[in-house]
């Protein structure tokens, strides 16, 4: 998770031409902390949310829908 936050901080600093990315570390850390508490207050709740939300909203689009869309685009582009 820390690598994702680090990449978000560096990417945002690069996108907005901020010379010191460390200025964004606290705001991004606060956002991650807030959402981690807002989504699930303990580990058991975290696992339950993951089993309900993850398969439908993340796994299906990233494992089925997006590859099919890219395959269709590649088919028509190379046609």
C-alpha positions, 0 to 999 in steps of 0.5 A, spaced: 500 500 500 505 504 501 508 503 494 501 505 491 501 512 495 508 513 494 506 513 486 500 517 487 504 522 491 510 522 485 505 522 480 501 528 482 507 532 484 509 531 477 502 532 474 502 539 477 509 541 477 510 541 484 518 541 486 517 538 493 513 532 493 514 531 500 508 537 501 503 532 498 505 526 503 501 528 509 494 530 505 495 523 501 496 519 508 490 523 511 486 521 505 488 514 505 487 513 513 480 516 512 478 511 507 481 506 511 477 507 517 471 509 513 470 503 509 472 498 515 473 499 522 476 492 523 479 486 520 473 482 520 469 487 517 474 489 512 474 481 509 466 482 509 466 488 505 472 485 500 468 479 499 462 483 497 465 488 493 471 486 490 468 480 485 463 485 482 466 492 482 473 490 481 474 483 478 469 483 473 471 489 470 479 488 470 478 481 468 473 480 463 470 487 461 476 491 460 480 485 456 474 484 452 473 491 450 481 492 448 480 485 444 474 488 440 478 495 439 484 491 437 480 487 432 477 493 429 484 497 428 488 491 425 482 489 420 
